[in-house]
């Protein structure tokens, strides 16, 4: 399944700076089973 996940912030390409742990955890869980596209508004 392809899923688009739109977030206002809290995600960084490096996975280190400006990361919200709960959002990162959710992205990792969903991406493990599905094709996930994350769109960050900021």
C-alpha positions in Angstrom: 0.0 0.0 0.0 1.2 3.5 -0.7 0.8 6.0 2.1 1.4 9.8 2.1 2.2 11.2 5.6 2.0 15.0 5.9 3.6 16.5 9.0 4.1 20.2 10.0 7.6 19.5 11.2 9.6 17.3 13.5 11.3 15.3 10.7 14.8 15.8 9.4 16.6 14.0 6.5 19.5 13.1 8.8 17.2 11.7 11.4 19.1 13.5 14.1 18.2 17.2 14.2 14.8 18.6 14.8 13.2 15.2 15.2 10.1 14.4 17.2 10.7 10.9 18.5 7.0 9.8 18.3 6.7 10.9 14.7 10.0 9.2 13.8 8.8 6.0 15.5 5.5 6.1 13.6 7.3 6.6 10.3 9.6 3.7 10.9 6.8 1.4 11.8 4.7 2.3 8.7 7.6 2.2 6.3 8.5 -1.3 7.4 5.3 -2.6 5.9 4.2 -0.1 3.3 5.6 2.4 0.7 5.6 5.6 2.7 6.1 9.2 1.4 6.6 11.8 4.0 5.9 15.5 3.2 7.1 18.1 5.6 5.5 21.5 5.4 8.4 23.3 7.1 
